Amino acid sequence: MTDLERSLNKVLEEHRHESGLHIIGGQQRLIDRLVQFFEDGLKWESRDKTSRDLDN
């Protein structure tokens, strides 16, 4: 488990306790999807920065 996954898991657990939400199963699936979303976003952000640097 990566640091991002651990952090998301902790935040999700805290949110569930504070708000009284009950997620029936799927917590790990949600975390996996969020991690994938952020990792994909970071890849695109890196590509955009590289192309902007090449344009200058």
N, C-alpha and C positions, 0 to 999 in steps of 0.2 A: 504494500500500500504506500502510495506516494504521500509527501507532505500535504499536497493539495487535497487528496482524498481524505486524509486524517482531519484536516481543518474543516472541510465540508461536513464530514460526519459529526464532528463536535458541534458545529453551528446548528446542524439539523437536529441533533439531540436536544440542545438547549432550547431551540425554538419549539420543539414538540412539547417539552416540559412546561415552558412558559405559556404557551397558547392552548395547551390541552388537546392538541391535535393527535390523532392516532392514524398513522399510516400503516395499513394492513399490508405487510410484505412490501417489496419493491423499494425499500430504502436504499439498498446497495445499487439497485438498477438506476435509481434517480441520481445517486452520487456518480456512478459511472457515466451517465449521460452529461451531467454538469461538467465533469472533468474533461470529457471529450470536447464539449462546447468551448471551454476555456482554452484547451490545448490547440484546437483548430483556430480559434481567434488569435492566439499568440503567433501561430504560423503565418496567418494572413497579415498580421500587423508587421511582422518581421519582413515579409516579402514587400509590403508597401513601402517600408522604410528604405529597403535596399533599392527599389526602383526609383524612389525620390532622390536618393543619393546619386544614382547614376545619371538622372536627368540634370543635375546641377553641375 
